[in-house]
Amino acid sequence: MSLQLYAHPFSSYCQKALIAFYENDTPFTYRTLEDKSANDELATLWPLKRFPVLVDEGRKLMEASIIIEHLANAHPGPVQLIPATPADALQVRLLDRFFDNYISTPEQKIVFDAIRPAESRDLYGANEARAMLDAAYRWLDGQLADGREWACGTRFSMADCAAAPALFYADWTHAIAPEFANVHAYRRRLLARPSFARAVDEARPFRSYFPLGAPHRD
């Protein structure tokens, strides 16, 4: 088996994929994009130059969710990140899309706006993104009010792989209000999960990249 993952440790979507590898101790070659040769290879593999990208025996797979699905099918391990029951799998995929589309996407909009020159910033768009995050936090807090441990119940899944980096960076970007106690508790459980803790530790040297200033916590 020869799995090569093109990724950057500080990227939320790369961390999402890395969690899946670490959950099942799946062996792979880490082609970190701090390496120029890996960057050059990525540009050839995927001209859009977005990461992560997985190469498995010559087969190219883009997007973190697709990579996790591929690992579940082609390289399964003891932690089943995609449930076998179709209805349960659908719920996991729904929450996976929730964390990507309604937590990560608005969070990144705020971050990317901060990177722009001041005269090119989009205050209206950034405020829309903050409102979306508040709405997403509120909805998620209600979902977690039933006492579930993980996004879809008692089992860690692909949805939690998505949630961990999404909530990690979102709270840095637009703080989760204290009233959303269930979300805060869930974020703490994610940070304590060994697979995500490992990804967080690997990314620590790059915290200066965060344009809003990485907090001295987490």
C-alpha positions, 0 to 999 in steps of 0.5 A, a space after each residue: 500500500 502506497 498512500 501519499 497525502 499532499 497537505 499542509 498541517 495548518 489547513 483545516 481541511 487537511 486536518 480533517 483528512 489527517 484525523 481519519 488517517 490517525 483514527 485508524 493508524 493508516 500508514 501514509 507518506 505525508 507530502 507536506 506543502 512546506 516542501 517545494 517539491 511537494 508543491 510542484 507535484 501538487 500543481 501537476 496533480 491538481 491544477 486548482 492547487 487546492 489541498 488535501 490531495 491523496 494519491 493511492 497507487 496512481 489514483 488521485 482523490 481530491 477533497 477531504 470528504 472524498 478522501 475519508 470516504 475512500 479510506 473507509 472503502 479501500 483501507 478500512 480500520 477499526 474506527 468506522 467513520 462512515 456507518 454501514 446503515 444507509 440512514 445513519 451514513 446519510 446523517 453523518 454526511 449531512 453533518 459533514 456538509 453542515 460543518 464544511 458549509 456553515 462553519 468552515 466556509 463563513 469562518 474562512 470568508 472572514 479570514 480571507 477578508 482580513 488578508 486583503 488590503 484594507 481598501 479591498 475588504 468586504 465588510 458587508 460580506 464579513 458581517 454576513 459570515 459572522 451572522 451565519 456562524 452565530 446561526 450555525 452555533 445556535 442550531 448545533 447547540 440545539 442538536 447537542 442538547 440531547 447529551 450526545 457525545 459526538 455529532 451523530 451520537 455515540 460513535 466518532 464519525 466523518 462528521 466529527 472529522 469535519 467538526 474538529 478543525 471547523 470549530 477549532 478555527 471558527 472560535 478563534 475567528 468569531 467566538 462561540 458565545 458563552 450561551 452555547 455551552 453544548 458547543 463549547 463542551 463538544 469542542 473540548 471533547 474534540 480537542 481531547 480526541 488523540 487524533 485531533 490533538 495530534 493534528 493540532 500539535 503538528 500545526 502549532 509551528 504555523 500559528 503565526 500564519 493566522 491573520 487575526 492572531 492565534 489566541 494563547 490557548 487550545 
